[in-house]
Every structure is written in structure tokens, then in C-alpha cells.
């Protein structure tokens, strides 16, 4: 099988390949500022038959002598995803070839895939790289004690990942994290939620993490937040601001919960809302 089966985009000297980890499901009851029936209608109008499914993308970045994975999927946490390793092999990459895992944040559908069911590191030669606020948040016992019961597993998943890569864990504050890859703060979803702007040869791509979970709903309706946002109001403000930037700059976007097409552009429609146009 060929890696050509996976969506891929060149950005100067980089090649970015979307590697699916599979799907998770989330009830529309988790959404705020929209009636579940309206959310379902928007999914239907977008041609999405499984209305509550959320796709999980990871992004493989090759170039400059590096093989970097941005996020690592859920790894089967709560039976979510779990297809990353098999799909990496489809892309011609063995987990041992990954030299860095760059996290947008440490929710379990992004960090669960770094450890296997036996508690061993899936990527034995990779450093784990994350914003320092993200690591600090999940390792804070006070935050764990205040978390609702449904969120406590998230802390355990994040801590297991950080512990599994402790000697290869690197944190950053701002700026360039790898040559040609710059951190973009995207506050609201989590304490250290971060996107990454890739620039090479006059070309750009923005990996925007969890700006949206349901693209067909939250891109035209950026006011719609989800219960996974730690600060729903700030997340909505960040989403609106980023949609404006992406559309005005005609940025190529990659998002962890975009559809399987995985790459797209944001544009304003005739009625003044935003829409995503996926790359073919």
C-alpha cells in the first residue's frame, strides 16, 4: 500500500500528511448556544450521516531531517480511535522513526496514543513537546481535586503520557519550537492550547488543534462552544478571531477534528458567515 492513500500537502521543504486515528462520538448535549435539533440539521445539510461522530486527525511532518508527529490520537481511550499506528505504517512510517511528538494540548484524544495498553511508550525515540502551561495544568493536584468526575480520567491519561516520556519531555513558552514551526497561542480550550504555523519556501500552513470539534457547526457558528472547552467564552473569541485571520490571509488549515480530507481553507460566505472548503 502507498502513502498516497493519505491526504498530504507540501509546504516548501515540508511534507505534511494527515494520519487518521479514527473517530469518537460526542452528544450534541455537550454543545452550548445551539439546540441539538439545529445541530443535527446542520450536520445533515453538510452531508454528514453520522451526526455525532468526530474525526481524529494527527499530522505527520517530514522535512529538515526531522520526522515529527503533531498529536497522537486517542489510542483506544474509551474505545476512541486507536488506528494511528496502523495508518502510520500505511504512510511508510514505523513508530520508532518518529523523533518528536508535538502536542496541541493534552486531552486524551490527542495524547492517549503515546502510550500502549501495557503502559509502554509507543514512540521509543521521540521527545514529547508541549506548552509549559499545558503540562503544569494537568500535573497540578489542585486542578485534579476540583475536576468533575467525568474529567478525572483526562488527568490520568495526561499524567501517564508525561510520565512515560519524562526523560524526553520538553516544554516551551513561545516562538519557534522546531525550524520552520512556530507556536501560535490559541487560548480557551485548555490552559496551554497551541497551534503551529509551518512556514517554508514562502508557503504557510496552520495546524489549529481543537478550534472546532464539529466543523460544519462551529465554523459557520463560532459562538457554539463545547463542554470540553475549559473557558467556553474565551474559546469562542479565539475561534472567531482565528476564522477571520484564516479567511483574510487565505491560510491553509489543518485541524485535529476536520473531516478526513484534513486540510482546507476558510472563506466568508455571501451571508457573512464562515465556511470551510476542503482540499481535494
LOSE-671258 format. One record per residue (C-alpha): chain; z, x, y; residue in one letter; residue number from 1. Coordinates in steps of 0.1 Angstrom, whole numbers, always signed. Each point is the difference from the previous one (the first is absolute). Layout:
N
ATOM   loro       Z       X       Y   marlo   drenke
ATOM      A       Z       X       Y       a      NUM
...
***
This chain:
280
ATOM   loro       Z       X       Y   marlo   drenke
ATOM      A      +0      +0      +0       x        1
ATOM      A      -7     +11     +36       x        2
ATOM      A     +22      +1     +31       x        3
ATOM      A     -29     -17     +17       x        4
ATOM      A     +15     -33     -14       x        5
ATOM      A     +28      +4     +26       x        6
ATOM      A      -4      -8     +37       x        7
ATOM      A      -4     +33     +19       x        8
ATOM      A      -7     +11     +36       x        9
ATOM      A      -8     +34     +15       x       10
ATOM      A     +18     +11     +31       x       11
ATOM      A     -14     +33     +10       x       12
ATOM      A     +11     +25     -26       x       13
ATOM      A     +23     -25     -16       x       14
ATOM      A      -8     -25     -28       x       15
ATOM      A     +23     -30      -1       x       16
ATOM      A      +0     -20     -32       x       17
ATOM      A     +18     -33      -5       x       18
ATOM      A     +19      -1     -32       x       19
ATOM      A     +14     -34     -11       x       20
ATOM      A     +34      -4     -15       x       21
ATOM      A      -6     -37      -8       x       22
ATOM      A     +16     -30     +15       x       23
ATOM      A     +33     -16      +9       x       24
ATOM      A      +7     -37      +9       x       25
ATOM      A     +20     -13     +30       x       26
ATOM      A      +8     -36      +8       x       27
ATOM      A     -12     -14     +33       x       28
ATOM      A     +36      -9      +6       x       29
ATOM      A      +5     +37      +9       x       30
ATOM      A     -23      -6     +30       x       31
ATOM      A     +13     -10     +35       x       32
ATOM      A     -18     -19     +28       x       33
ATOM      A     -24     -17     -24       x       34
ATOM      A      +2     -30     -23       x       35
ATOM      A      -7     +10     -37       x       36
ATOM      A     -27     -27      -2       x       37
ATOM      A     -18     +17     +30       x       38
ATOM      A      +4     +34     -16       x       39
ATOM      A     -15     -13     -32       x       40
ATOM      A     -29     -16     +19       x       41
ATOM      A      -7     +33     +18       x       42
ATOM      A      -1     +19     -34       x       43
ATOM      A     -23     -27     -14       x       44
ATOM      A     -24      +2     +30       x       45
ATOM      A      -1     +38      -5       x       46
ATOM      A     -12      -5     -36       x       47
ATOM      A     +33     +12     -15       x       48
ATOM      A      +7     -21     -31       x       49
ATOM      A     +34     +15     -10       x       50
ATOM      A     +16      -9     +33       x       51
ATOM      A     +33     +18      -4       x       52
ATOM      A     -13     +33     -14       x       53
ATOM      A      +4     +32     +20       x       54
ATOM      A     -22     +30      -9       x       55
ATOM      A     +17     +34      -2       x       56
ATOM      A     -22     +29     +13       x       57
ATOM      A      +8     +37      -1       x       58
ATOM      A     -23     +26     +17       x       59
ATOM      A     -11     +33     -15       x       60
ATOM      A      -9     +26     +27       x       61
ATOM      A     -20     +30     -11       x       62
ATOM      A     -10     +28     +24       x       63
ATOM      A     +12     +32     +15       x       64
ATOM      A     +11     +13     -34       x       65
ATOM      A     +25     -29      -3       x       66
ATOM      A      +3     -30     -24       x       67
ATOM      A     +23     -25     +17       x       68
ATOM      A     +10     -35     -10       x       69
ATOM      A     +11     -24     +27       x       70
ATOM      A     +25     -23     -17       x       71
ATOM      A      +4      -3     -37       x       72
ATOM      A      +1     -37      -7       x       73
ATOM      A     +27     -20     -18       x       74
ATOM      A      -3     +17     -34       x       75
ATOM      A     +10     -33     -18       x       76
ATOM      A     +31      -7     +21       x       77
ATOM      A      +6     -37      -6       x       78
ATOM      A     -32      +0     -20       x       79
ATOM      A     -19      +7     +32       x       80
ATOM      A     -31     +23      -2       x       81
ATOM      A      +3     +29     -24       x       82
ATOM      A     -37      +9      -2       x       83
ATOM      A      +1     +30     +23       x       84
ATOM      A      +0     +28     -26       x       85
ATOM      A     -28     -15     -20       x       86
ATOM      A     -21      -5     +32       x       87
ATOM      A      +7     +35     +12       x       88
ATOM      A     -15     +12     -33       x       89
ATOM      A     -30     -22      +7       x       90
ATOM      A      -3     +19     +33       x       91
ATOM      A      +0     +32     -20       x       92
ATOM      A     +35     +10     +11       x       93
ATOM      A     +30      +8     -24       x       94
ATOM      A     +34      -6     +16       x       95
ATOM      A      +8     +37      -3       x       96
ATOM      A     -29      +7     +25       x       97
ATOM      A     +17     -19     +28       x       98
ATOM      A     +17     +25     +23       x       99
ATOM      A     +16     -25     +24       x      100
ATOM      A     +10     -36      +1       x      101
ATOM      A      +1     -12     +36       x      102
ATOM      A     +20     -32      +5       x      103
ATOM      A      -7     -27     +25       x      104
ATOM      A     +35     -13      -8       x      105
ATOM      A     +23      -3     -30       x      106
ATOM      A      -3     -37     -11       x      107
ATOM      A      -2      -1     -39       x      108
ATOM      A     -37     -10      +0       x      109
ATOM      A      -8     +33     +18       x      110
ATOM      A     +25     +24     -16       x      111
ATOM      A      +6     -15     -35       x      112
ATOM      A     -29     +18     -15       x      113
ATOM      A     +14     +35      +7       x      114
ATOM      A     +24      -3     -30       x      115
ATOM      A      -7     -12     -35       x      116
ATOM      A     +21     -23     -22       x      117
ATOM      A     +18     +30     -15       x      118
ATOM      A     +12     +11     +35       x      119
ATOM      A     -24     +30      +2       x      120
ATOM      A     -22      +9     +28       x      121
ATOM      A     -36     -12      -5       x      122
ATOM      A     -14     +27     +23       x      123
ATOM      A     +16     +33     -12       x      124
ATOM      A     -17     +22     +26       x      125
ATOM      A      +2     -22     +31       x      126
ATOM      A     +23      +1     +30       x      127
ATOM      A     +12     -34     +12       x      128
ATOM      A      -5      -4     +37       x      129
ATOM      A     +16     -28     +22       x      130
ATOM      A     +12      -7     +35       x      131
ATOM      A     +36     +12      +4       x      132
ATOM      A     +12     -35     +12       x      133
ATOM      A     -14     -15     -32       x      134
ATOM      A     +19     +23     -23       x      135
ATOM      A     +32      -3     +21       x      136
ATOM      A      -2     -38      -1       x      137
ATOM      A      -2      -4     -38       x      138
ATOM      A     +26     +27      -6       x      139
ATOM      A     +26     -16     +23       x      140
ATOM      A     +27     -16     -21       x      141
ATOM      A      +9     -23     +29       x      142
ATOM      A     -35     -14      +0       x      143
ATOM      A      +2      -6     -37       x      144
ATOM      A     +33     -18      +3       x      145
ATOM      A     -14     -23     +27       x      146
ATOM      A     -32      -8     -19       x      147
ATOM      A      -5     -34     -16       x      148
ATOM      A      +1      +0     -38       x      149
ATOM      A     -38      -4      -3       x      150
ATOM      A      -5     +32     +20       x      151
ATOM      A     +24     +23     -19       x      152
ATOM      A     -26      +9     -26       x      153
ATOM      A     -21     +14     +29       x      154
ATOM      A     +27     +24      +9       x      155
ATOM      A      +4     +12     -37       x      156
ATOM      A     -38      +5      -3       x      157
ATOM      A      -2     +20     +32       x      158
ATOM      A     +30     +21     -10       x      159
ATOM      A     -13      +7     -34       x      160
ATOM      A     -33     +12     +15       x      161
ATOM      A     +18     +23     +26       x      162
ATOM      A     +23     +14     -27       x      163
ATOM      A     -29      +6     -24       x      164
ATOM      A     -17     +21     +26       x      165
ATOM      A     +31     +14     +18       x      166
ATOM      A     -11     +36      -2       x      167
ATOM      A     -35      -9     +11       x      168
ATOM      A     +10     -26     +27       x      169
ATOM      A     -13      +7     +35       x      170
ATOM      A      +7     -22     +30       x      171
ATOM      A     -17      +0     +34       x      172
ATOM      A      +6     -15     +34       x      173
ATOM      A     -34      -2     +17       x      174
ATOM      A     -33     +18      +4       x      175
ATOM      A     -23     +16     -26       x      176
ATOM      A     +13      -3     -36       x      177
ATOM      A     -30     +18     -16       x      178
ATOM      A     -30     +16     +17       x      179
ATOM      A     -21     -29     +14       x      180
ATOM      A     +26     -26      -9       x      181
ATOM      A     +23     -13     +28       x      182
ATOM      A     +30     -23      -3       x      183
ATOM      A      -3     -33     +19       x      184
ATOM      A     +33     -18      +5       x      185
ATOM      A      -3     -37      -9       x      186
ATOM      A     +35     -15      +6       x      187
ATOM      A     +13     -33     -13       x      188
ATOM      A      -8      -2     -37       x      189
ATOM      A     +25     +27     -10       x      190
ATOM      A     +21     +26     +19       x      191
ATOM      A     -26     +27      -3       x      192
ATOM      A     -32     -19      -8       x      193
ATOM      A     -28     +24      +8       x      194
ATOM      A     -38      -1      +0       x      195
ATOM      A     -22     +31      -3       x      196
ATOM      A     -31      +8     +21       x      197
ATOM      A     -25     +22     -17       x      198
ATOM      A     -24     +19     +23       x      199
ATOM      A     -27     +24     -10       x      200
ATOM      A     -35      +7     +12       x      201
ATOM      A      +2     -25     +28       x      202
ATOM      A      +9     -28     -24       x      203
ATOM      A     +32     -20      -2       x      204
ATOM      A     +18     -22     -25       x      205
ATOM      A     +34     -17      +4       x      206
ATOM      A     +21      -7     -31       x      207
ATOM      A     +22     -28     +14       x      208
ATOM      A     +25      -6     -28       x      209
ATOM      A     +15     -35      +0       x      210
ATOM      A     -13     -13     +33       x      211
ATOM      A     -11     -31     -21       x      212
ATOM      A      +8     -13     -35       x      213
ATOM      A     -23     -30      +1       x      214
ATOM      A     -30     +13     +21       x      215
ATOM      A     -18     -34      +1       x      216
ATOM      A     +31     -15     +16       x      217
ATOM      A     +17     +27     +21       x      218
ATOM      A     -31     +16     +16       x      219
ATOM      A     -11     -33     +17       x      220
ATOM      A     +37     -10      +4       x      221
ATOM      A     +19     +33      +8       x      222
ATOM      A     +30     -22      +9       x      223
ATOM      A      +5      -8     -37       x      224
ATOM      A     +27     +24     -14       x      225
ATOM      A     +13      +4     -35       x      226
ATOM      A     +35      +2     -13       x      227
ATOM      A      -6     +37     -10       x      228
ATOM      A      +0      +9     +37       x      229
ATOM      A     +33     +15     +10       x      230
ATOM      A      -7     -10     +36       x      231
ATOM      A     -24     -29      +0       x      232
ATOM      A      -5      -2     +38       x      233
ATOM      A      -7     +37      +3       x      234
ATOM      A     -23      +0     -30       x      235
ATOM      A     -20     -28     +16       x      236
ATOM      A      -2     +19     +33       x      237
ATOM      A     -12     +31     -18       x      238
ATOM      A     -26     -20     -20       x      239
ATOM      A     -14     -16     +32       x      240
ATOM      A      -1     +34     +18       x      241
ATOM      A     -17     +17     -29       x      242
ATOM      A     -26     -27      -5       x      243
ATOM      A      -9      +4     +36       x      244
ATOM      A      -3     +38      -3       x      245
ATOM      A     -20      -3     -33       x      246
ATOM      A     -24     -25     +15       x      247
ATOM      A      -5     +17     +33       x      248
ATOM      A      -5     +35     -16       x      249
ATOM      A     -20     -14     -29       x      250
ATOM      A     +23     +20     -23       x      251
ATOM      A      -6      +1     -38       x      252
ATOM      A     +32     -14     -15       x      253
ATOM      A     +16      +5     -34       x      254
ATOM      A     +29     -22     -10       x      255
ATOM      A     +23      -2     -29       x      256
ATOM      A      -4     -37      -3       x      257
ATOM      A     -36      -4     +11       x      258
ATOM      A     -22     -15     -28       x      259
ATOM      A     -16     +21     -27       x      260
ATOM      A     -28     +10     +25       x      261
ATOM      A     +29     +21     +15       x      262
ATOM      A     -18     +11     +32       x      263
ATOM      A     -10     -21     +30       x      264
ATOM      A      -4      -4     +38       x      265
ATOM      A     +18     -24     +23       x      266
ATOM      A     -19     -21     +25       x      267
ATOM      A      +7     -28     +24       x      268
ATOM      A     -17     -33      -9       x      269
ATOM      A     -16     -25     +24       x      270
ATOM      A     +32     -20      +2       x      271
ATOM      A     +20     +31     +10       x      272
ATOM      A     +18      +6     -34       x      273
ATOM      A      -3     +31     -21       x      274
ATOM      A     -19      +3     -33       x      275
ATOM      A      -4     +27     -26       x      276
ATOM      A     -35     +10     -11       x      277
ATOM      A      +1     +19     -32       x      278
ATOM      A     -22     +30      -8       x      279
ATOM      A     -24      -6     -28       x      280
***
